């Protein structure tokens, strides 16, 4: 019996139990464990009983979860430590079930291992490519789908249904307890909310020549559940019209003991899950974030808060003040970061003096967060790692080109990270536009327009390597790096132009020959 099959035989009953409770194919659970733990032989699995490579989040640590420190993509990273392998399996199931990114998987049949592996890959469990294919190879080479069939047959024969409510469930370790009961932030996060636009006066995003009062905060989202923030809220307004300024929206009202009220509004939603008159509790799903409305430039959640006095008069308040209030009441440790600065700090009582975050540290923090589309952690793919490192270096270089002021640099970094785009136009003379984007799969694409040619082309491995060597060369000055990158981009555009000219010439020659034949 091979190592994979031996591991599967040892933990098959554990995986089948998880399948009964959560509807996740036992074959997929075992394949992930085999891959992530090296058949239970990795240092992490041996010392911490961690068979799925799950890292210790801020909430895990806050609730007293044990952890081990290992060097993975970065030195001294913290990973969850469990009392038993069974706890690792249970936490893995809850990780998938409670994380909205995997919600689509739970619409699939419990024996559809191909659909599950593809869904888990799409949701970003591993940033390296080919994750689903690797899992499927393990399943098929070792016949792990037989465990799925066994559970399906058992459930049918006994007339039982999948789900925790229908099957025995092990006790949840204390470290898994979610946000404090009674209070929640408007979206689920492990460490911080990424605020792309705070409360107050700002440049109108729809008309750069105008200023406007921004009566809320904009939170970066990715088609995810938006949540009620307190218990006992009443839905007082719902707008299903996507063609209004704020698009589809929900407003929830919370009463205070002095007769006043607080109204929380969620704008630009793609879907609404409640109706006027509904009573909602903290962490209850109100809808799904989106990009609806006539005044939006991309997906985000506009979260607004109004204070309503006992006499009915209303005033807009900074949502950061409200979040600081419920954060302290509910012992929620999340921050709301705009350009590296916590917007909640000034509203917290006895808050320690916050240290300034450097441009480079803000960039690293935001790129390693769950809001980043170009996460720099969780991959052993050297090509993807190079793409991430190159993107980080380009971001820093572009920010330094546009401004020497660190606060402005952090603002530029925020915009680049939010859009997964680095603007290098000012670096390449004569270019109308020159940007580089990095997708979630690490695909790095150059977008350039010179006036005579327009290209959108994925950079080759050779070009990526050249970029990386330039940016990582400590002997080059920043000015030399800019010059070399400008020359490289200009060369790519010139090559593309020559190729297009050749193709156009060949086409014209072919047309001329066809005319002569006639």
ROZALO-247631 format. One line per 4 residues: number of its first residue (from 1); their letters; for each residue y, x, z of C-alpha. Coordinates in pm, whole numbers, plus 50000, padded with zeros to 5 digits. Layout:
! ROZALO-247631
NUM	A	Y/X/Z  ...
END
This chain:
! ROZALO-247631
1	XXXX	50000/50000/50000  50341/50139/49902  50630/50182/50147  50818/49878/50015
5	XXXX	50516/49650/50041  50432/49788/50388  50784/49717/50511  50772/49364/50365
9	XXXX	50438/49291/50533  50576/49410/50868  50888/49190/50858  50773/48899/50639
13	XXXX	50756/48652/50929  51110/48743/51035  51238/48686/50681  51048/48357/50650
17	XXXX	51201/48236/50976  51547/48311/50839  51462/48126/50518  51363/47814/50715
21	XXXX	51686/47820/50916  51939/47920/50651  51777/47853/50311  51809/48218/50202
25	XXXX	51504/48333/50003  51276/48547/50220  51222/48770/49916  51595/48843/49890
29	XXXX	51624/48914/50263  51334/49161/50248  51461/49326/49929  51805/49379/50080
33	XXXX	51655/49520/50398  51428/49754/50199  51720/49878/49991  51981/49903/50269
37	XXXX	51754/50059/50534  51535/50278/50313  51229/50087/50432  51349/50107/50791
41	XXXX	51366/50487/50776  51743/50538/50759  51916/50685/51062  52119/50366/51103
45	XXXX	51810/50143/51109  51616/50376/51341  51894/50428/51596  52079/50095/51576
49	XXXX	51817/49849/51445  52068/49783/51165  51859/49704/50854  52139/49561/50635
53	XXXX	52417/49822/50663  52661/49576/50825  52971/49744/50963  53128/49656/51298
57	XXXX	53434/49439/51232  53734/49398/51458  53596/49067/51589  53255/49226/51658
61	XXXX	53420/49498/51865  53659/49252/52034  53366/49047/52159  53188/49346/52306
65	XXXX	52945/49419/52024  52769/49754/52046  52808/49998/51761  52699/50333/51626
69	XXXX	52927/50586/51457  52812/50734/51127  52963/50900/50823  52929/50672/50522
73	XXXX	53208/50657/50263  53440/50794/50531  53372/50991/50848  53316/50816/51182
77	XXXX	53270/50460/51057  53141/50203/51307  52825/50004/51233  52676/49712/51427
81	XXXX	52409/49806/51678  52142/49548/51773  51892/49516/52056  51618/49435/51807
85	XXXX	51546/49426/51434  51527/49047/51468  51891/49040/51579  51980/49239/51268
89	XXXX	51804/48982/51048  51979/48696/51231  52321/48857/51198  52264/48921/50827
93	XXXX	52188/48550/50771  52496/48445/50968  52705/48701/50781  52613/48536/50451
97	XXXX	52638/48181/50586  52976/48221/50756  53142/48429/50486  53302/48198/50232
101	XXXX	53244/48449/49951  52874/48358/49955  52922/47979/49969  52808/47936/49608
105	XXXX	52472/48095/49692  52393/47819/49939  52409/47560/49661  52102/47726/49505
109	XXXX	51738/47648/49578  51584/47862/49855  51326/47996/49608  51575/48090/49333
113	XXXX	51574/48461/49409  51735/48556/49076  52029/48322/49133  52069/48447/49490
117	XXXX	52065/48816/49397  52324/48757/49124  52541/48551/49360  52526/48815/49633
121	XXXX	52628/49084/49382  52917/48873/49246  53041/48809/49600  53070/49184/49655
125	XXXX	52796/49267/49908  52773/49607/49739  53053/49744/49523  52825/49954/49304
129	XXXX	52700/49793/48983  52344/49679/48925  52283/49552/49279  52117/49228/49165
133	XXXX	51895/49414/48920  51786/49657/49193  51694/49372/49428  51503/49190/49155
137	XXXX	51304/49504/49072  51201/49538/49437  51103/49170/49456  50902/49170/49135
141	XXXX	50733/49508/49184  50607/49402/49528  50549/49031/49468  50792/48936/49746
145	XXXX	50853/48593/49591  50513/48492/49733  50684/48459/50071  50932/48214/49919
149	XXXX	50644/48009/49780  50466/48009/50116  50771/47872/50296  50840/47612/50026
153	XXXX	50481/47487/50040  50486/47479/50421  50812/47281/50433  50687/47028/50176
157	XXXX	50350/46982/50348  50512/46921/50686  50797/46711/50552  51056/46944/50703
161	XXXX	51407/47028/50581  51581/47363/50563  51866/47431/50803  51940/47553/51153
165	XXXX	51963/47195/51278  51604/47127/51170  51445/47454/51283  51438/47661/51602
169	XXXX	51719/47912/51624  51742/48230/51825  52029/48266/52071  52338/48412/51911
173	XXXX	52447/48744/52069  52780/48727/52249  52941/48959/51998  52896/48699/51724
177	XXXX	53122/48442/51889  53394/48336/51638  53769/48301/51701  53863/48145/52033
181	XXXX	53793/47773/52045  54101/47561/51993  54301/47802/51775  54263/47964/51434
185	XXXX	54476/48141/51178  54518/47957/50842  54262/48178/50665  53967/48370/50804
189	XXXX	54017/48745/50834  53854/49028/51026  54158/49249/51083  54486/49125/50934
193	XXXX	54656/48878/50702  54807/49048/50397  55156/48894/50365  55302/48939/50017
197	XXXX	55633/48765/50099  55774/48695/50448  56004/48422/50578  56377/48460/50492
201	XXXX	56606/48538/50202  56443/48701/49901  56480/48748/49527  56366/48431/49350
205	XXXX	56024/48520/49196  56090/48277/48910  56443/48409/48834  56525/48767/48932
209	XXXX	56899/48699/48901  56896/48456/49193  56836/48466/49566  56649/48197/49758
213	XXXX	56555/48108/50114  56179/48146/50145  56078/47884/50401  55732/48017/50476
217	XXXX	55507/48318/50434  55286/48395/50135  54933/48506/50226  54712/48682/49972
221	XXXX	54402/48472/49909  54110/48452/49670  54001/48090/49619  53896/48048/49982
225	XXXX	53898/47789/50259  54230/47721/50430  54192/47621/50795  54354/47397/51055
229	XXXX	54515/47608/51326  54474/47392/51639  54259/47115/51780  54375/46755/51756
233	XXXX	54590/46792/51447  54676/46488/51235  54701/46508/50857  55041/46352/50782
237	XXXX	55086/46439/50414  54862/46517/50117  54983/46588/49762  54726/46587/49482
241	XXXX	54984/46642/49205  54943/46997/49075  55260/46971/48866  55504/46968/49157
245	XXXX	55684/47278/49284  55435/47346/49562  55135/47209/49376  54852/47051/49569
249	XXXX	54934/47061/49939  54839/46945/50288  55056/46904/50599  54906/46884/50949
253	XXXX	55102/46782/51259  55035/46894/51618  55192/46721/51918  55343/46902/52216
257	XXXX	55368/46785/52579  55749/46763/52567  55736/46510/52283  55812/46760/52009
261	XXXX	55577/46840/51723  55484/47124/51492  55403/47065/51126  55201/47322/50927
265	XXXX	55202/47298/50548  54963/47460/50301  55089/47484/49940  54944/47578/49596
269	XXXX	54590/47464/49681  54320/47427/49417  54129/47163/49612  54193/46931/49908
273	XXXX	53923/46833/50159  54114/46588/50385  54318/46268/50358  54623/46131/50538
277	XXXX	54530/46005/50884  54238/46246/50937  54222/46421/51274  54127/46788/51240
281	XXXX	54035/47070/51474  54092/47446/51469  53901/47630/51192  53828/47302/51009
285	XXXX	53852/47336/50632  54152/47153/50485  54108/47267/50126  54079/47571/49902
289	XXXX	54354/47816/49814  54471/47835/49454  54761/47872/49214  54878/47515/49149
293	XXXX	55244/47418/49120  55539/47492/48897  55681/47760/49128  55405/48016/49160
297	XXXX	55337/48350/48995  54977/48395/49105  54723/48281/49360  54835/48283/49722
301	XXXX	54869/48049/50018  55224/47948/50103  55207/47864/50474  55513/47686/50612
305	XXXX	55593/47565/50964  55848/47307/51079  55953/47231/51435  56010/46859/51490
309	XXXX	56216/46770/51800  56158/46458/52008  56445/46282/51825  56277/46346/51489
313	XXXX	56506/46622/51360  56332/46903/51176  56397/47272/51121  56206/47540/50936
317	XXXX	56072/47814/51160  55926/48154/51085  55548/48102/51059  55507/48448/51215
321	XXXX	55652/48309/51539  55404/48022/51534  55108/48251/51457  55214/48485/51737
325	XXXX	55219/48185/51975  54873/48052/51887  54739/48406/51862  54829/48468/52224
329	XXXX	54699/48127/52336  54369/48178/52154  54343/48552/52214  54334/48613/51838
333	XXXX	54391/48983/51772  54474/48958/51402  54798/49097/51264  55014/48964/50980
337	XXXX	55109/49275/50784  55390/49294/50532  55441/49643/50385  55246/49786/50677
341	XXXX	55453/49617/50947  55317/49345/51178  55542/49039/51144  55404/48897/51468
345	XXXX	55500/49191/51688  55860/49085/51754  55746/48741/51873  55477/48862/52113
349	XXXX	55561/48885/52482  55514/49233/52630  55410/49366/52290  55384/49748/52279
353	XXXX	55628/49935/52061  55470/49942/51716  55445/50281/51551  55566/50313/51195
357	XXXX	55290/50324/50936  55327/50587/50664  55309/50494/50296  54978/50674/50255
361	XXXX	54819/50511/50562  54939/50166/50452  54781/50225/50112  54449/50327/50269
365	XXXX	54455/50032/50508  54522/49773/50242  54273/49914/49992  53993/49918/50250
369	XXXX	54064/49561/50367  53881/49243/50266  54190/49134/50069  54161/49424/49828
373	XXXX	54011/49371/49486  53954/49744/49467  53791/49815/49802  53732/50182/49869
377	XXXX	53439/50140/50106  53080/50029/50078  52970/50217/49769  52757/50519/49690
381	XXXX	52841/50501/49319  53016/50832/49230  53184/50682/48921  53323/50390/49121
385	XXXX	53429/50623/49401  53618/50835/49147  53790/50524/49009  53902/50419/49357
389	XXXX	54026/50766/49448  54213/50794/49117  54369/50452/49163  54490/50547/49512
393	XXXX	54644/50871/49384  54815/50691/49094  54955/50429/49333  55106/50698/49554
397	XXXX	55245/50889/49256  55400/50575/49106  55557/50478/49440  55707/50825/49477
401	XXXX	55846/50813/49122  56030/50487/49183  56164/50565/49529  56188/50835/49793
405	XXXX	56250/50574/50061  55927/50514/50254  55988/50146/50324  56044/50082/49953
409	XXXX	55734/50287/49875  55527/50064/50103  55668/49758/49924  55568/49900/49587
413	XXXX	55222/49985/49720  55182/49627/49844  55269/49489/49502  55037/49730/49321
417	XXXX	54746/49658/49557  54802/49281/49535  54792/49293/49155  54541/49581/49124
421	XXXX	54789/49737/48882  54981/50066/48871  55296/50072/48659  55347/50413/48496
425	XXXX	55609/50303/48241  55885/50522/48388  55655/50821/48364  55592/50798/47987
429	XXXX	55912/50838/47777  55951/50595/47489  55680/50361/47614  55780/49996/47650
433	XXXX	55495/49935/47892  55228/50149/48048  55003/50022/48326  54657/50097/48462
437	XXXX	54443/49830/48627  54121/49863/48823  53887/49565/48839  53647/49470/49118
441	XXXX	53368/49647/48932  53567/49970/48911  53649/49925/48541  53971/50119/48478
445	XXXX	54180/49988/48187  54492/50137/48026  54745/49886/47894  55016/50048/47681
449	XXXX	55274/49935/47427  55487/50176/47229  55656/49931/46995  55429/50019/46702
453	XXXX	55095/49999/46879  54956/49799/47169  54632/49897/47337  54414/49757/47613
457	XXXX	54131/50001/47651  53887/50100/47925  53920/50468/48007  53613/50677/47930
461	XXXX	53430/50880/48196  53579/51193/48044  53932/51053/48063  53877/50936/48420
465	XXXX	53749/51281/48514  54054/51444/48355  54286/51209/48545  54102/51284/48866
469	XXXX	54125/51660/48815  54500/51640/48751  54572/51422/49053  54344/51621/49282
473	XXXX	54477/51964/49188  54657/52092/49498  54810/52380/49295  55009/52140/49075
477	XXXX	55349/52011/49180  55415/51637/49170  55635/51694/48866  55357/51884/48687
481	XXXX	55112/51604/48760  55352/51349/48615  55404/51561/48302  55031/51610/48245
485	XXXX	54951/51241/48297  55235/51144/48062  55094/51380/47798  54745/51240/47847
489	XXXX	54859/50878/47808  55073/50966/47504  54772/51137/47346  54550/50831/47400
493	XXXX	54812/50605/47243  54860/50841/46948  54483/50857/46889  54464/50479/46899
497	XXXX	54754/50454/46653  54585/50698/46413  54260/50501/46437  54439/50174/46362
501	XXXX	54622/50334/46067  54293/50464/45928  54125/50124/45962  54424/49951/45797
505	XXXX	54417/50207/45515  54045/50154/45457  54093/49779/45455  54380/49804/45204
509	XXXX	54172/50034/44981  53881/49791/44994  54106/49501/44898  54250/49703/44608
513	XXXX	53900/49785/44479  53803/49418/44497  54111/49325/44293  54026/49587/44029
517	XX	53671/49450/43995  53814/49106/43925
END
